[in-house]
Amino acid sequence: MKDRTRIVIGGFGNVGEQLVRKISEDKTSRIEIAAIAARDMAKAQAKAKTLGLSVPIINASEAPDYDAILVECATYEGFRDVVEPTLKAGGTVLAISVGALAANMDLIDLTERSGATLQIAGGTLPGLDILRAAREGEITSVRLTSHIHPASLTHEPYIAEHGIDLGPAMQGPVPVLDGTAREAAENFPRHFNVAVTLGLAGIGLDRTEVRIRADGTLPGARHTLSVTSDAVELEMMSQNFPSPQNNRTSRIVALSILAALRRYDGGLQVGS
């Protein structure tokens, strides 16, 4: 069995807090929190104290000094500042704010030049393993249909700019966007990590179709993935549930990070 998996949590908002709680609750966990990187260090220190966590609170530029996996739990705006120092240093980053990657694609080039590892935590989206397998053959089409609660979209500039009335969405789906994964990420960068993940895993951001619907009849975001290829035809749906601490974040996000970190323990691995 491998030694403990050391991590630096990059961003200490709702997702970072959920991750700390899950790791702390699991007394058998081999995951060790080495430090927390945060912009507001005083606030992060106070939060850590309430969680019974005594670790260094650092700037993201210091993360490479800790010989640990950087687990990015930042905002869209803070994504680059959090991950870039570790990528430059040739370290390992586990990222969730993948919508920001569409606006920072040069970080992929940086990753390749430095020999770093940039892993996307894809546990929030169905079918990624089979999609990656299908890419080894020939994929004809990939389509993501996402139903999002209107409250999560209300303040997005795209809604006002296109005069979309979200009122009827409380009774049923209201069309918001029919386009590509790139367009979804550009117009809704805080909500469409899933679209970028799908595009990177499959046939690219510009060939991946995305349909966005505002829908207040569901308990959380619902994603339906459809894939057509020479090896497989696939349709899968995931119904996510909101985090109790922040209903704009799906509960599964922190758990997807935890599942990804478990793979570093060695032993039996399930999934490609």
Protein Blocks (a to p, Z undefined) as FASTA:
>chain_A
ZZddddddehjafklmmmmmmmmmmmmbcbdcfbdcdfblmlmmmmmmmnopacddddfk
lmmmnopadddfbdfklmmmmmmmmmmnopacddfklmlmmmmmmmmmmmmmnopacddd
fklbghklmmmmmmmmccfbdcddddddfklmmmgmklmmnopafklmmnoccdfbdcdf
klmmmmmmmlmmmmmmmmmmmnojklpccdddddfkbgbdcdddddddfkbccddddddd
ddfklmkbcfklmmmmmmmmmmmngpjdedZZ
